[in-house]
Amino acid sequence: SRQSDVFSLFWNRWILRRIGSPGGLALAKALHVPNFRSARARLIQAENAFRRLVETSPLPFSVWTQDLRIVNGNDAFLELTQKRRDAVAGMDIAEAFPAKPGEPAADAIADVSASFQRVLETGGWEAMPVVRHDICGPDGFFRKRLWRPTNWALRDDDGSVLALVEYVSEVKLPAEN
């Protein structure tokens, strides 16, 4: 009937106007009306979700500037490398991960730096062979570590390199007798 159509139109407009009000979300849920968020709000929500995904990932990632200064590492990276975010942010690769003094096989930093340079030049990615780089723990003692780094370029929409990204996995040492 015409009267029910007018009522329905009025009712739908009334609901839609209130969805934007403080109680609108509860009203929308109660009436099973979809939440009409703006495209900008959905984008912000997606960006926040992606940020949480990276930060809480069990896979250790770090982000580096083009001149090999650490921007940030996710929690898994910081735990694996025994570093604190505030202690390494802004440091260059050799400062953040110093070589063990007197260690003849301490060329891992040079190898990783060369890999980053190749990635920067090509804009691609590189899976490195296993490298040894001992980690200095919070107590000041070095511990033997083998790493398998994978480095790639993070590019903008135009293809320019914004940053460098490293995923690193630890290769477990065989048990020593």
N, C-alpha and C positions, 0 to 999 in steps of 0.2 A: 504494500500500500504506500501511497504518497506520504502519509504521515510518518511511517516507519523509516522511509528513505531520508526525510528531513531530520528526524531524530538521529539516525545513524550518522549523517553528515555532521551534524552539530556535535555529537558525542566524539567522533574521530578527531575533529578540530580541537575540541576541548582537551583531549588526551595528549595530542601532539604538542599543544602549547605548554602543557605541564611537564612534559618529559625534560625540558630544559631547566625546570625549577629544581631547588634542592631535593625535594621529595620525588622528583620525576622518575629517577631510576627505579626506586621502589615501586612506584605506580606502574611503570612499564613492565617490570618483572611480574607484578601481581596480575596484570592484564595480558601478559604474554605478548606485549607489543615490542618489537625490536628496538634496541637502543640505537638511536640515530646520532652517532658520533660523527664529527667532522673528519674529513680526510686527514687533516693536520693532526688531530688527536689520535687517529689510528696509526699514523706514521710514527708519532712519538712513542706510542705504546709498543710498536714493532721494534723501534730502535732500542728501547729499554730492555725488551725481551732478548734481543740479540746481544746486548752488552752483558746481561746476566748469564747468557749461554756461554760466552767467551770467558767471563770472569770465573765462573764456577765449573767450567769444563775440567774433567780429570786429565785432559791432554795438556801438557805444558807448552804454552805459547808465550812469546815475547815480541814486542814491537820496538823497532829501532829506527833512528833517523838515518838519513842518507850518509851522514858522516860518522855512523856507527856509535851513536849515543843511545843508551837505552831509554825508551819512553815509558814503557810499562811492561809488566809481566803478569800473567794471571796467577791465581793462588797456587795452582799445581806447579807452575814454573818456579815460583818463589820457594815453595816447599822443597822441590827437587834440588834446587841450587843452593839451598840453605841461606837465602838472602831475604832482606826486608825491603819492601817497596820503596820506602823513604830513603833507604841507604844507597840504593843503586840508581834511582831515577836521575837522569841527566849525565851519568858517568859514561865515559867511553868504554869500549869493550875490554881493553886491557886493565883499566881501573876496576871495573865491576868484577872481572874474573881474572885476577892476577895469576901469573904462572908460579909454580912452586920453585923457590930459589934453588939453583943448582941442578935442576931437572933437565937432562939433555933432551928428553922427548917433549919439551914444552913448546912445541910449534903449533899446537891446536888453534891458538888465537890467530896466528898468521894464516892458517888454513881456512878458518871460518871467515876471517876478514876478506880473503881472496874470493871465497864463495859469494859473500855479500856483494863484492865488487862486480863479479860476473853477473849476478842477478840484477844489479842496478843497471848494468850496461845493456842487458838483453830484455829486461822487464819480465823475465820468465821466472822459473824456479829451478832449484838444484837440490837433489838428494845427495848428501855427502857420504863418503865411506865412514866407518867407525873411526873416531878420533879419541885420543886419551887427553884428558885435561883434569888434573886433580883439583878438587874443590877445597878451599879454605873454609872450615866451619866457623861457627861463632866463637869457638874456643881458641881459634888461631892455628889449629892443627890441620894439615892437609890430608885429604882422604883420596885414595885412588878411585878414579871414575873413567868409564868409557862411555862415549856419547855417539848417537847417530842423529846428526842435525839435518833438517830439511829447511831450506831458506827460499823465500819467494818475495816478489814485489807486490805491494798493495798499490793499485793504480786508480786514478780518478777516471771519470767518464771520458776524458780526452786521451787517456792512455799514459799520462805522465805519472811517474812514480811518486807516490805520497810518502811511503814509508816502506821499511823492510820488515818482514815477519819471519820468525824462526819457531819451528816446532822441533823440540828435541826430546829424544827418548833415551833413557839410560840403558846401556847394555850391561847386564849383570856379569860381574867377574866370576870366573870359576872359583869354587871354594879352595882356599889354600890349605895345604896339609900342615 
